[in-house]
Amino acid sequence: MAENPDKTVLEWASSFFDSTEALVREQLAWFKSVFHPAYDSPAGENLVQALLEVHTSMEPKFDFCLDASIKQQGEPIAYLAQVSSSR
């Protein structure tokens, strides 16, 4: 969000998930070459663990941003439906 403060939370969330999806596709090959399944956890598990570490250390937290944006909506249920379908 700091990159473009004029983006709505909906635009930011969509951009975040698009970036995360691209990162997963890009990094999975690397994780497969580094984490051998005979010796380590599967590459996918290691990648998910790394993404969870990043997600839990993000500031501001994703749920904080979503909660703040919901409070600004006149129709919070319609907004949540829009958020869930934006992906």
N, C-alpha and C positions, 0 to 999 in steps of 0.2 A: 504494500500500500504506500510505502514511503516513496517509491519510484514515481507514482502519479497520484497525488492526493485528490485529484478531481474525479477519479474513477469511483463508481458506486461499489458497494460491497458485492453486489451481484456480478459486476464486471471483474472485480478483483478475484472473486472466488472462481469464476470461470477460467480466468487467466492462470490462477494458481493450479487448478486441476489439470489444465492443458499442459502446463510446464512440468508438473509432476509425472503425468503420463509419458511425456517425451523423455524425461529423465530416466524413468524405469526402462523404457525400450532401449535407450542408449547405454545404460549402465549394466543391464543384465548380462550382456556378452562379456564385459569386463569381470563381473562377479563370477561368472562361470569359469573364466580362465584362472582366477585367483583362488577360489574356494573349490577344491576338488572334492566331489561327493564321497569318495572313499575315506577321506580324512576329516572333513569338516561337515557342518550342516549344509543342506542344499543351498545353492546360490540364491535362489528366490527367497528363502527364509532370511539369509543374511542381508539381502537388499531391503526386504520389508523391515527388518530390525533397524537398519540404518535410517530408513525413511521415518520410522516411528520416533527415533531419537531426535531427528531434525524437527518433526512436527511438534513434539512435546516441548521443545525448547524455543519455539517461535515466540516472538513478542511483536505485537500483541497476539494473544491466542486467537485462533480461528473462531472459537465459540464466543469470545468477547466481541469480536467484530460483528458476528451474526446477531448476537443479542442486541447490540447497539443499533444495528440497522433495523431490526424488528420493531424496536421502540419508536422509531421515526416513521413507521408506516401507519396509515389510516386503516388499512385492511391487512392485518398481520397474517391471517390464514392464507389469503390470496398471494401474499408476498412469499410465504414459505413454499407454496405450491410452485411459484415461479422459480425460486431458488433451486428446488429439487429437480425441476425439469430443465434447468439451464445447462446442465451437464450433458 
